[in-house]
Amino acid sequence: MFGKIGMSELVVVLIIALVIFGPSKLPEIGKAFGKALGEFRTHAKKISEDIEKDTNEL
């Protein structure tokens, strides 16, 4: 219930972002957010692989 964002909440967040940043900045913000999320996933996967490798060596 608390972990999911519904369509209405997403629309409200997007409208607030549009008002705060304006239409010209939203694509840049989206691109930066996507890049950061991709880097986070890459590092999280590497950490997970390292932990699994270390536990298998024991």
PDBQT receptor file of N, H, CA, C and O in Angstrom, charges set to zero:
ATOM      1  N   MET A   1       0.815  -1.186   0.000  1.00  0.00    +0.000 N 
ATOM      2  CA  MET A   1       0.000   0.000   0.000  1.00  0.00    +0.000 C 
ATOM      3  C   MET A   1       0.866   1.260   0.000  1.00  0.00    +0.000 C 
ATOM      4  O   MET A   1       0.646   2.168  -0.802  1.00  0.00    +0.000 OA
ATOM      5  N   PHE A   2       1.862   1.315   0.912  1.00  0.00    +0.000 N 
ATOM      6  H   PHE A   2       2.040   0.578   1.564  1.00  0.00    +0.000 HD
ATOM      7  CA  PHE A   2       2.679   2.511   1.011  1.00  0.00    +0.000 C 
ATOM      8  C   PHE A   2       3.846   2.509   0.029  1.00  0.00    +0.000 C 
ATOM      9  O   PHE A   2       4.418   3.566  -0.238  1.00  0.00    +0.000 OA
ATOM     10  N   GLY A   3       4.212   1.354  -0.514  1.00  0.00    +0.000 N 
ATOM     11  H   GLY A   3       3.747   0.496  -0.298  1.00  0.00    +0.000 HD
ATOM     12  CA  GLY A   3       5.362   1.255  -1.379  1.00  0.00    +0.000 C 
ATOM     13  C   GLY A   3       5.090   1.562  -2.835  1.00  0.00    +0.000 C 
ATOM     14  O   GLY A   3       6.027   1.672  -3.625  1.00  0.00    +0.000 OA
ATOM     15  N   LYS A   4       3.839   1.702  -3.207  1.00  0.00    +0.000 N 
ATOM     16  H   LYS A   4       3.077   1.613  -2.565  1.00  0.00    +0.000 HD
ATOM     17  CA  LYS A   4       3.503   1.920  -4.614  1.00  0.00    +0.000 C 
ATOM     18  C   LYS A   4       2.971   3.332  -4.827  1.00  0.00    +0.000 C 
ATOM     19  O   LYS A   4       2.249   3.879  -3.994  1.00  0.00    +0.000 OA
ATOM     20  N   ILE A   5       3.343   3.896  -5.954  1.00  0.00    +0.000 N 
ATOM     21  H   ILE A   5       3.929   3.451  -6.632  1.00  0.00    +0.000 HD
ATOM     22  CA  ILE A   5       2.851   5.219  -6.326  1.00  0.00    +0.000 C 
ATOM     23  C   ILE A   5       1.772   5.024  -7.378  1.00  0.00    +0.000 C 
ATOM     24  O   ILE A   5       1.996   4.385  -8.406  1.00  0.00    +0.000 OA
ATOM     25  N   GLY A   6       0.609   5.577  -7.110  1.00  0.00    +0.000 N 
ATOM     26  H   GLY A   6       0.427   6.096  -6.274  1.00  0.00    +0.000 HD
ATOM     27  CA  GLY A   6      -0.490   5.482  -8.056  1.00  0.00    +0.000 C 
ATOM     28  C   GLY A   6      -0.384   6.523  -9.146  1.00  0.00    +0.000 C 
ATOM     29  O   GLY A   6       0.479   7.400  -9.107  1.00  0.00    +0.000 OA
ATOM     30  N   MET A   7      -1.267   6.417 -10.114  1.00  0.00    +0.000 N 
ATOM     31  H   MET A   7      -1.968   5.704 -10.146  1.00  0.00    +0.000 HD
ATOM     32  CA  MET A   7      -1.250   7.331 -11.247  1.00  0.00    +0.000 C 
ATOM     33  C   MET A   7      -1.557   8.763 -10.804  1.00  0.00    +0.000 C 
ATOM     34  O   MET A   7      -0.947   9.705 -11.309  1.00  0.00    +0.000 OA
ATOM     35  N   SER A   8      -2.485   8.937  -9.876  1.00  0.00    +0.000 N 
ATOM     36  H   SER A   8      -2.981   8.171  -9.466  1.00  0.00    +0.000 HD
ATOM     37  CA  SER A   8      -2.827  10.294  -9.443  1.00  0.00    +0.000 C 
ATOM     38  C   SER A   8      -1.664  10.949  -8.708  1.00  0.00    +0.000 C 
ATOM     39  O   SER A   8      -1.417  12.141  -8.889  1.00  0.00    +0.000 OA
ATOM     40  N   GLU A   9      -0.944  10.190  -7.879  1.00  0.00    +0.000 N 
ATOM     41  H   GLU A   9      -1.145   9.221  -7.732  1.00  0.00    +0.000 HD
ATOM     42  CA  GLU A   9       0.211  10.747  -7.187  1.00  0.00    +0.000 C 
ATOM     43  C   GLU A   9       1.306  11.131  -8.169  1.00  0.00    +0.000 C 
ATOM     44  O   GLU A   9       1.950  12.168  -8.011  1.00  0.00    +0.000 OA
ATOM     45  N   LEU A  10       1.518  10.304  -9.178  1.00  0.00    +0.000 N 
ATOM     46  H   LEU A  10       0.994   9.461  -9.307  1.00  0.00    +0.000 HD
ATOM     47  CA  LEU A  10       2.527  10.593 -10.189  1.00  0.00    +0.000 C 
ATOM     48  C   LEU A  10       2.190  11.866 -10.958  1.00  0.00    +0.000 C 
ATOM     49  O   LEU A  10       3.074  12.673 -11.244  1.00  0.00    +0.000 OA
ATOM     50  N   VAL A  11       0.929  12.046 -11.288  1.00  0.00    +0.000 N 
ATOM     51  H   VAL A  11       0.210  11.391 -11.056  1.00  0.00    +0.000 HD
ATOM     52  CA  VAL A  11       0.498  13.251 -11.999  1.00  0.00    +0.000 C 
ATOM     53  C   VAL A  11       0.723  14.490 -11.138  1.00  0.00    +0.000 C 
ATOM     54  O   VAL A  11       1.182  15.516 -11.641  1.00  0.00    +0.000 OA
ATOM     55  N   VAL A  12       0.408  14.406  -9.855  1.00  0.00    +0.000 N 
ATOM     56  H   VAL A  12       0.035  13.573  -9.447  1.00  0.00    +0.000 HD
ATOM     57  CA  VAL A  12       0.616  15.546  -8.951  1.00  0.00    +0.000 C 
ATOM     58  C   VAL A  12       2.101  15.897  -8.874  1.00  0.00    +0.000 C 
ATOM     59  O   VAL A  12       2.463  17.072  -8.937  1.00  0.00    +0.000 OA
ATOM     60  N   VAL A  13       2.959  14.892  -8.738  1.00  0.00    +0.000 N 
ATOM     61  H   VAL A  13       2.666  13.938  -8.686  1.00  0.00    +0.000 HD
ATOM     62  CA  VAL A  13       4.402  15.141  -8.669  1.00  0.00    +0.000 C 
ATOM     63  C   VAL A  13       4.900  15.783  -9.962  1.00  0.00    +0.000 C 
ATOM     64  O   VAL A  13       5.703  16.715  -9.917  1.00  0.00    +0.000 OA
ATOM     65  N   LEU A  14       4.440  15.302 -11.098  1.00  0.00    +0.000 N 
ATOM     66  H   LEU A  14       3.788  14.545 -11.134  1.00  0.00    +0.000 HD
ATOM     67  CA  LEU A  14       4.865  15.871 -12.378  1.00  0.00    +0.000 C 
ATOM     68  C   LEU A  14       4.385  17.308 -12.553  1.00  0.00    +0.000 C 
ATOM     69  O   LEU A  14       5.113  18.142 -13.091  1.00  0.00    +0.000 OA
ATOM     70  N   ILE A  15       3.176  17.603 -12.107  1.00  0.00    +0.000 N 
ATOM     71  H   ILE A  15       2.584  16.926 -11.670  1.00  0.00    +0.000 HD
ATOM     72  CA  ILE A  15       2.667  18.975 -12.204  1.00  0.00    +0.000 C 
ATOM     73  C   ILE A  15       3.479  19.906 -11.307  1.00  0.00    +0.000 C 
ATOM     74  O   ILE A  15       3.817  21.019 -11.712  1.00  0.00    +0.000 OA
ATOM     75  N   ILE A  16       3.791  19.463 -10.104  1.00  0.00    +0.000 N 
ATOM     76  H   ILE A  16       3.517  18.560  -9.775  1.00  0.00    +0.000 HD
ATOM     77  CA  ILE A  16       4.605  20.284  -9.199  1.00  0.00    +0.000 C 
ATOM     78  C   ILE A  16       5.990  20.514  -9.793  1.00  0.00    +0.000 C 
ATOM     79  O   ILE A  16       6.509  21.629  -9.739  1.00  0.00    +0.000 OA
ATOM     80  N   ALA A  17       6.592  19.468 -10.359  1.00  0.00    +0.000 N 
ATOM     81  H   ALA A  17       6.169  18.562 -10.402  1.00  0.00    +0.000 HD
ATOM     82  CA  ALA A  17       7.907  19.610 -10.984  1.00  0.00    +0.000 C 
ATOM     83  C   ALA A  17       7.850  20.579 -12.160  1.00  0.00    +0.000 C 
ATOM     84  O   ALA A  17       8.771  21.371 -12.361  1.00  0.00    +0.000 OA
ATOM     85  N   LEU A  18       6.780  20.518 -12.928  1.00  0.00    +0.000 N 
ATOM     86  H   LEU A  18       6.032  19.875 -12.765  1.00  0.00    +0.000 HD
ATOM     87  CA  LEU A  18       6.623  21.417 -14.072  1.00  0.00    +0.000 C 
ATOM     88  C   LEU A  18       6.525  22.868 -13.612  1.00  0.00    +0.000 C 
ATOM     89  O   LEU A  18       7.109  23.761 -14.225  1.00  0.00    +0.000 OA
ATOM     90  N   VAL A  19       5.792  23.095 -12.539  1.00  0.00    +0.000 N 
ATOM     91  H   VAL A  19       5.318  22.370 -12.041  1.00  0.00    +0.000 HD
ATOM     92  CA  VAL A  19       5.644  24.459 -12.021  1.00  0.00    +0.000 C 
ATOM     93  C   VAL A  19       6.963  24.968 -11.449  1.00  0.00    +0.000 C 
ATOM     94  O   VAL A  19       7.328  26.123 -11.668  1.00  0.00    +0.000 OA
ATOM     95  N   ILE A  20       7.677  24.122 -10.721  1.00  0.00    +0.000 N 
ATOM     96  H   ILE A  20       7.381  23.183 -10.543  1.00  0.00    +0.000 HD
ATOM     97  CA  ILE A  20       8.910  24.554 -10.063  1.00  0.00    +0.000 C 
ATOM     98  C   ILE A  20      10.038  24.769 -11.077  1.00  0.00    +0.000 C 
ATOM     99  O   ILE A  20      10.699  25.807 -11.055  1.00  0.00    +0.000 OA
ATOM    100  N   PHE A  21      10.260  23.804 -11.956  1.00  0.00    +0.000 N 
ATOM    101  H   PHE A  21       9.723  22.960 -11.974  1.00  0.00    +0.000 HD
ATOM    102  CA  PHE A  21      11.425  23.846 -12.840  1.00  0.00    +0.000 C 
ATOM    103  C   PHE A  21      11.133  24.398 -14.227  1.00  0.00    +0.000 C 
ATOM    104  O   PHE A  21      12.047  24.880 -14.895  1.00  0.00    +0.000 OA
ATOM    105  N   GLY A  22       9.911  24.344 -14.667  1.00  0.00    +0.000 N 
ATOM    106  H   GLY A  22       9.168  23.953 -14.124  1.00  0.00    +0.000 HD
ATOM    107  CA  GLY A  22       9.570  24.820 -15.995  1.00  0.00    +0.000 C 
ATOM    108  C   GLY A  22       9.771  23.732 -17.036  1.00  0.00    +0.000 C 
ATOM    109  O   GLY A  22      10.494  22.763 -16.802  1.00  0.00    +0.000 OA
ATOM    110  N   PRO A  23       9.130  23.894 -18.179  1.00  0.00    +0.000 N 
ATOM    111  CA  PRO A  23       9.180  22.841 -19.205  1.00  0.00    +0.000 C 
ATOM    112  C   PRO A  23      10.549  22.649 -19.855  1.00  0.00    +0.000 C 
ATOM    113  O   PRO A  23      10.831  21.572 -20.381  1.00  0.00    +0.000 OA
ATOM    114  N   SER A  24      11.392  23.657 -19.827  1.00  0.00    +0.000 N 
ATOM    115  H   SER A  24      11.163  24.532 -19.400  1.00  0.00    +0.000 HD
ATOM    116  CA  SER A  24      12.696  23.527 -20.486  1.00  0.00    +0.000 C 
ATOM    117  C   SER A  24      13.684  22.706 -19.664  1.00  0.00    +0.000 C 
ATOM    118  O   SER A  24      14.583  22.085 -20.230  1.00  0.00    +0.000 OA
ATOM    119  N   LYS A  25      13.536  22.690 -18.351  1.00  0.00    +0.000 N 
ATOM    120  H   LYS A  25      12.805  23.194 -17.891  1.00  0.00    +0.000 HD
ATOM    121  CA  LYS A  25      14.477  21.968 -17.482  1.00  0.00    +0.000 C 
ATOM    122  C   LYS A  25      14.080  20.518 -17.236  1.00  0.00    +0.000 C 
ATOM    123  O   LYS A  25      14.931  19.714 -16.856  1.00  0.00    +0.000 OA
ATOM    124  N   LEU A  26      12.818  20.161 -17.440  1.00  0.00    +0.000 N 
ATOM    125  H   LEU A  26      12.127  20.815 -17.748  1.00  0.00    +0.000 HD
ATOM    126  CA  LEU A  26      12.383  18.805 -17.117  1.00  0.00    +0.000 C 
ATOM    127  C   LEU A  26      13.131  17.714 -17.885  1.00  0.00    +0.000 C 
ATOM    128  O   LEU A  26      13.486  16.705 -17.275  1.00  0.00    +0.000 OA
ATOM    129  N   PRO A  27      13.389  17.854 -19.176  1.00  0.00    +0.000 N 
ATOM    130  CA  PRO A  27      14.161  16.804 -19.855  1.00  0.00    +0.000 C 
ATOM    131  C   PRO A  27      15.573  16.631 -19.291  1.00  0.00    +0.000 C 
ATOM    132  O   PRO A  27      16.071  15.510 -19.189  1.00  0.00    +0.000 OA
ATOM    133  N   GLU A  28      16.214  17.739 -18.926  1.00  0.00    +0.000 N 
ATOM    134  H   GLU A  28      15.810  18.650 -19.009  1.00  0.00    +0.000 HD
ATOM    135  CA  GLU A  28      17.557  17.655 -18.341  1.00  0.00    +0.000 C 
ATOM    136  C   GLU A  28      17.519  16.952 -16.990  1.00  0.00    +0.000 C 
ATOM    137  O   GLU A  28      18.382  16.129 -16.686  1.00  0.00    +0.000 OA
ATOM    138  N   ILE A  29      16.526  17.277 -16.191  1.00  0.00    +0.000 N 
ATOM    139  H   ILE A  29      15.825  17.946 -16.437  1.00  0.00    +0.000 HD
ATOM    140  CA  ILE A  29      16.387  16.653 -14.872  1.00  0.00    +0.000 C 
ATOM    141  C   ILE A  29      16.102  15.161 -15.027  1.00  0.00    +0.000 C 
ATOM    142  O   ILE A  29      16.666  14.340 -14.304  1.00  0.00    +0.000 OA
ATOM    143  N   GLY A  30      15.241  14.820 -15.956  1.00  0.00    +0.000 N 
ATOM    144  H   GLY A  30      14.784  15.487 -16.543  1.00  0.00    +0.000 HD
ATOM    145  CA  GLY A  30      14.926  13.409 -16.210  1.00  0.00    +0.000 C 
ATOM    146  C   GLY A  30      16.148  12.623 -16.667  1.00  0.00    +0.000 C 
ATOM    147  O   GLY A  30      16.372  11.494 -16.232  1.00  0.00    +0.000 OA
ATOM    148  N   LYS A  31      16.925  13.223 -17.536  1.00  0.00    +0.000 N 
ATOM    149  H   LYS A  31      16.744  14.141 -17.889  1.00  0.00    +0.000 HD
ATOM    150  CA  LYS A  31      18.137  12.559 -18.025  1.00  0.00    +0.000 C 
ATOM    151  C   LYS A  31      19.138  12.350 -16.895  1.00  0.00    +0.000 C 
ATOM    152  O   LYS A  31      19.732  11.278 -16.785  1.00  0.00    +0.000 OA
ATOM    153  N   ALA A  32      19.327  13.360 -16.060  1.00  0.00    +0.000 N 
ATOM    154  H   ALA A  32      18.844  14.231 -16.150  1.00  0.00    +0.000 HD
ATOM    155  CA  ALA A  32      20.250  13.252 -14.937  1.00  0.00    +0.000 C 
ATOM    156  C   ALA A  32      19.769  12.204 -13.935  1.00  0.00    +0.000 C 
ATOM    157  O   ALA A  32      20.565  11.425 -13.410  1.00  0.00    +0.000 OA
ATOM    158  N   PHE A  33      18.471  12.190 -13.675  1.00  0.00    +0.000 N 
ATOM    159  H   PHE A  33      17.824  12.822 -14.101  1.00  0.00    +0.000 HD
ATOM    160  CA  PHE A  33      17.910  11.203 -12.753  1.00  0.00    +0.000 C 
ATOM    161  C   PHE A  33      18.079   9.792 -13.298  1.00  0.00    +0.000 C 
ATOM    162  O   PHE A  33      18.434   8.880 -12.551  1.00  0.00    +0.000 OA
ATOM    163  N   GLY A  34      17.832   9.603 -14.581  1.00  0.00    +0.000 N 
ATOM    164  H   GLY A  34      17.544  10.343 -15.187  1.00  0.00    +0.000 HD
ATOM    165  CA  GLY A  34      18.002   8.287 -15.193  1.00  0.00    +0.000 C 
ATOM    166  C   GLY A  34      19.449   7.815 -15.153  1.00  0.00    +0.000 C 
ATOM    167  O   GLY A  34      19.716   6.643 -14.889  1.00  0.00    +0.000 OA
ATOM    168  N   LYS A  35      20.368   8.711 -15.410  1.00  0.00    +0.000 N 
ATOM    169  H   LYS A  35      20.151   9.664 -15.624  1.00  0.00    +0.000 HD
ATOM    170  CA  LYS A  35      21.787   8.367 -15.362  1.00  0.00    +0.000 C 
ATOM    171  C   LYS A  35      22.205   7.982 -13.948  1.00  0.00    +0.000 C 
ATOM    172  O   LYS A  35      22.921   7.001 -13.750  1.00  0.00    +0.000 OA
ATOM    173  N   ALA A  36      21.753   8.762 -12.965  1.00  0.00    +0.000 N 
ATOM    174  H   ALA A  36      21.172   9.560 -13.126  1.00  0.00    +0.000 HD
ATOM    175  CA  ALA A  36      22.079   8.462 -11.566  1.00  0.00    +0.000 C 
ATOM    176  C   ALA A  36      21.492   7.124 -11.139  1.00  0.00    +0.000 C 
ATOM    177  O   ALA A  36      22.145   6.354 -10.435  1.00  0.00    +0.000 OA
ATOM    178  N   LEU A  37      20.278   6.849 -11.555  1.00  0.00    +0.000 N 
ATOM    179  H   LEU A  37      19.747   7.475 -12.127  1.00  0.00    +0.000 HD
ATOM    180  CA  LEU A  37      19.639   5.578 -11.220  1.00  0.00    +0.000 C 
ATOM    181  C   LEU A  37      20.387   4.410 -11.857  1.00  0.00    +0.000 C 
ATOM    182  O   LEU A  37      20.559   3.369 -11.224  1.00  0.00    +0.000 OA
ATOM    183  N   GLY A  38      20.826   4.569 -13.086  1.00  0.00    +0.000 N 
ATOM    184  H   GLY A  38      20.686   5.415 -13.600  1.00  0.00    +0.000 HD
ATOM    185  CA  GLY A  38      21.604   3.529 -13.754  1.00  0.00    +0.000 C 
ATOM    186  C   GLY A  38      22.926   3.261 -13.049  1.00  0.00    +0.000 C 
ATOM    187  O   GLY A  38      23.320   2.107 -12.880  1.00  0.00    +0.000 OA
ATOM    188  N   GLU A  39      23.606   4.315 -12.639  1.00  0.00    +0.000 N 
ATOM    189  H   GLU A  39      23.286   5.253 -12.776  1.00  0.00    +0.000 HD
ATOM    190  CA  GLU A  39      24.871   4.151 -11.914  1.00  0.00    +0.000 C 
ATOM    191  C   GLU A  39      24.640   3.476 -10.568  1.00  0.00    +0.000 C 
ATOM    192  O   GLU A  39      25.428   2.627 -10.151  1.00  0.00    +0.000 OA
ATOM    193  N   PHE A  40      23.559   3.852  -9.889  1.00  0.00    +0.000 N 
ATOM    194  H   PHE A  40      22.919   4.541 -10.228  1.00  0.00    +0.000 HD
ATOM    195  CA  PHE A  40      23.235   3.224  -8.611  1.00  0.00    +0.000 C 
ATOM    196  C   PHE A  40      22.999   1.732  -8.785  1.00  0.00    +0.000 C 
ATOM    197  O   PHE A  40      23.498   0.929  -7.996  1.00  0.00    +0.000 OA
ATOM    198  N   ARG A  41      22.249   1.354  -9.802  1.00  0.00    +0.000 N 
ATOM    199  H   ARG A  41      21.844   2.006 -10.443  1.00  0.00    +0.000 HD
ATOM    200  CA  ARG A  41      21.981  -0.072 -10.051  1.00  0.00    +0.000 C 
ATOM    201  C   ARG A  41      23.260  -0.831 -10.378  1.00  0.00    +0.000 C 
ATOM    202  O   ARG A  41      23.446  -1.961  -9.926  1.00  0.00    +0.000 OA
ATOM    203  N   THR A  42      24.142  -0.218 -11.159  1.00  0.00    +0.000 N 
ATOM    204  H   THR A  42      23.991   0.700 -11.526  1.00  0.00    +0.000 HD
ATOM    205  CA  THR A  42      25.404  -0.859 -11.505  1.00  0.00    +0.000 C 
ATOM    206  C   THR A  42      26.244  -1.105 -10.263  1.00  0.00    +0.000 C 
ATOM    207  O   THR A  42      26.784  -2.196 -10.080  1.00  0.00    +0.000 OA
ATOM    208  N   HIS A  43      26.356  -0.097  -9.413  1.00  0.00    +0.000 N 
ATOM    209  H   HIS A  43      25.917   0.789  -9.561  1.00  0.00    +0.000 HD
ATOM    210  CA  HIS A  43      27.160  -0.245  -8.196  1.00  0.00    +0.000 C 
ATOM    211  C   HIS A  43      26.521  -1.215  -7.211  1.00  0.00    +0.000 C 
ATOM    212  O   HIS A  43      27.221  -1.981  -6.550  1.00  0.00    +0.000 OA
ATOM    213  N   ALA A  44      25.203  -1.185  -7.112  1.00  0.00    +0.000 N 
ATOM    214  H   ALA A  44      24.635  -0.562  -7.650  1.00  0.00    +0.000 HD
ATOM    215  CA  ALA A  44      24.510  -2.113  -6.210  1.00  0.00    +0.000 C 
ATOM    216  C   ALA A  44      24.709  -3.552  -6.680  1.00  0.00    +0.000 C 
ATOM    217  O   ALA A  44      24.891  -4.452  -5.861  1.00  0.00    +0.000 OA
ATOM    218  N   LYS A  45      24.675  -3.771  -7.988  1.00  0.00    +0.000 N 
ATOM    219  H   LYS A  45      24.527  -3.040  -8.653  1.00  0.00    +0.000 HD
ATOM    220  CA  LYS A  45      24.886  -5.120  -8.532  1.00  0.00    +0.000 C 
ATOM    221  C   LYS A  45      26.310  -5.579  -8.256  1.00  0.00    +0.000 C 
ATOM    222  O   LYS A  45      26.527  -6.736  -7.896  1.00  0.00    +0.000 OA
ATOM    223  N   LYS A  46      27.283  -4.686  -8.420  1.00  0.00    +0.000 N 
ATOM    224  H   LYS A  46      27.106  -3.746  -8.712  1.00  0.00    +0.000 HD
ATOM    225  CA  LYS A  46      28.673  -5.042  -8.166  1.00  0.00    +0.000 C 
ATOM    226  C   LYS A  46      28.887  -5.390  -6.695  1.00  0.00    +0.000 C 
ATOM    227  O   LYS A  46      29.569  -6.365  -6.382  1.00  0.00    +0.000 OA
ATOM    228  N   ILE A  47      28.316  -4.609  -5.803  1.00  0.00    +0.000 N 
ATOM    229  H   ILE A  47      27.761  -3.816  -6.057  1.00  0.00    +0.000 HD
ATOM    230  CA  ILE A  47      28.440  -4.896  -4.371  1.00  0.00    +0.000 C 
ATOM    231  C   ILE A  47      27.808  -6.242  -4.050  1.00  0.00    +0.000 C 
ATOM    232  O   ILE A  47      28.364  -7.030  -3.286  1.00  0.00    +0.000 OA
ATOM    233  N   SER A  48      26.656  -6.498  -4.628  1.00  0.00    +0.000 N 
ATOM    234  H   SER A  48      26.204  -5.857  -5.249  1.00  0.00    +0.000 HD
ATOM    235  CA  SER A  48      25.971  -7.774  -4.399  1.00  0.00    +0.000 C 
ATOM    236  C   SER A  48      26.819  -8.947  -4.898  1.00  0.00    +0.000 C 
ATOM    237  O   SER A  48      26.919  -9.974  -4.226  1.00  0.00    +0.000 OA
ATOM    238  N   GLU A  49      27.424  -8.792  -6.067  1.00  0.00    +0.000 N 
ATOM    239  H   GLU A  49      27.343  -7.957  -6.612  1.00  0.00    +0.000 HD
ATOM    240  CA  GLU A  49      28.289  -9.848  -6.610  1.00  0.00    +0.000 C 
ATOM    241  C   GLU A  49      29.518 -10.059  -5.729  1.00  0.00    +0.000 C 
ATOM    242  O   GLU A  49      29.931 -11.196  -5.503  1.00  0.00    +0.000 OA
ATOM    243  N   ASP A  50      30.102  -8.973  -5.234  1.00  0.00    +0.000 N 
ATOM    244  H   ASP A  50      29.767  -8.049  -5.418  1.00  0.00    +0.000 HD
ATOM    245  CA  ASP A  50      31.266  -9.079  -4.352  1.00  0.00    +0.000 C 
ATOM    246  C   ASP A  50      30.921  -9.807  -3.055  1.00  0.00    +0.000 C 
ATOM    247  O   ASP A  50      31.686 -10.648  -2.583  1.00  0.00    +0.000 OA
ATOM    248  N   ILE A  51      29.774  -9.478  -2.489  1.00  0.00    +0.000 N 
ATOM    249  H   ILE A  51      29.152  -8.795  -2.872  1.00  0.00    +0.000 HD
ATOM    250  CA  ILE A  51      29.347 -10.135  -1.248  1.00  0.00    +0.000 C 
ATOM    251  C   ILE A  51      29.101 -11.614  -1.498  1.00  0.00    +0.000 C 
ATOM    252  O   ILE A  51      29.500 -12.456  -0.694  1.00  0.00    +0.000 OA
ATOM    253  N   GLU A  52      28.450 -11.934  -2.605  1.00  0.00    +0.000 N 
ATOM    254  H   GLU A  52      28.126 -11.250  -3.259  1.00  0.00    +0.000 HD
ATOM    255  CA  GLU A  52      28.186 -13.345  -2.928  1.00  0.00    +0.000 C 
ATOM    256  C   GLU A  52      29.496 -14.100  -3.159  1.00  0.00    +0.000 C 
ATOM    257  O   GLU A  52      29.645 -15.242  -2.724  1.00  0.00    +0.000 OA
ATOM    258  N   LYS A  53      30.436 -13.461  -3.839  1.00  0.00    +0.000 N 
ATOM    259  H   LYS A  53      30.315 -12.533  -4.192  1.00  0.00    +0.000 HD
ATOM    260  CA  LYS A  53      31.730 -14.085  -4.080  1.00  0.00    +0.000 C 
ATOM    261  C   LYS A  53      32.463 -14.348  -2.766  1.00  0.00    +0.000 C 
ATOM    262  O   LYS A  53      33.042 -15.418  -2.574  1.00  0.00    +0.000 OA
ATOM    263  N   ASP A  54      32.433 -13.365  -1.862  1.00  0.00    +0.000 N 
ATOM    264  H   ASP A  54      31.963 -12.497  -2.018  1.00  0.00    +0.000 HD
ATOM    265  CA  ASP A  54      33.115 -13.524  -0.571  1.00  0.00    +0.000 C 
ATOM    266  C   ASP A  54      32.477 -14.603   0.287  1.00  0.00    +0.000 C 
ATOM    267  O   ASP A  54      33.180 -15.335   0.982  1.00  0.00    +0.000 OA
ATOM    268  N   THR A  55      31.173 -14.710   0.249  1.00  0.00    +0.000 N 
ATOM    269  H   THR A  55      30.601 -14.115  -0.316  1.00  0.00    +0.000 HD
ATOM    270  CA  THR A  55      30.497 -15.737   1.065  1.00  0.00    +0.000 C 
ATOM    271  C   THR A  55      30.737 -17.136   0.478  1.00  0.00    +0.000 C 
ATOM    272  O   THR A  55      30.760 -18.114   1.225  1.00  0.00    +0.000 OA
ATOM    273  N   ASN A  56      30.914 -17.245  -0.824  1.00  0.00    +0.000 N 
ATOM    274  H   ASN A  56      30.896 -16.451  -1.431  1.00  0.00    +0.000 HD
ATOM    275  CA  ASN A  56      31.177 -18.549  -1.426  1.00  0.00    +0.000 C 
ATOM    276  C   ASN A  56      32.597 -19.021  -1.165  1.00  0.00    +0.000 C 
ATOM    277  O   ASN A  56      32.868 -20.222  -1.193  1.00  0.00    +0.000 OA
ATOM    278  N   GLU A  57      33.515 -18.076  -0.907  1.00  0.00    +0.000 N 
ATOM    279  H   GLU A  57      33.295 -17.101  -0.884  1.00  0.00    +0.000 HD
ATOM    280  CA  GLU A  57      34.904 -18.448  -0.640  1.00  0.00    +0.000 C 
ATOM    281  C   GLU A  57      35.077 -19.034   0.755  1.00  0.00    +0.000 C 
ATOM    282  O   GLU A  57      36.051 -19.744   1.007  1.00  0.00    +0.000 OA
ATOM    283  N   LEU A  58      34.156 -18.753   1.656  1.00  0.00    +0.000 N 
ATOM    284  H   LEU A  58      33.365 -18.176   1.451  1.00  0.00    +0.000 HD
ATOM    285  CA  LEU A  58      34.270 -19.260   3.033  1.00  0.00    +0.000 C 
ATOM    286  C   LEU A  58      33.916 -20.667   3.075  1.00  0.00    +0.000 C 
ATOM    287  O   LEU A  58      33.948 -21.280   4.141  1.00  0.00    +0.000 OA
TER     288      LEU A  58
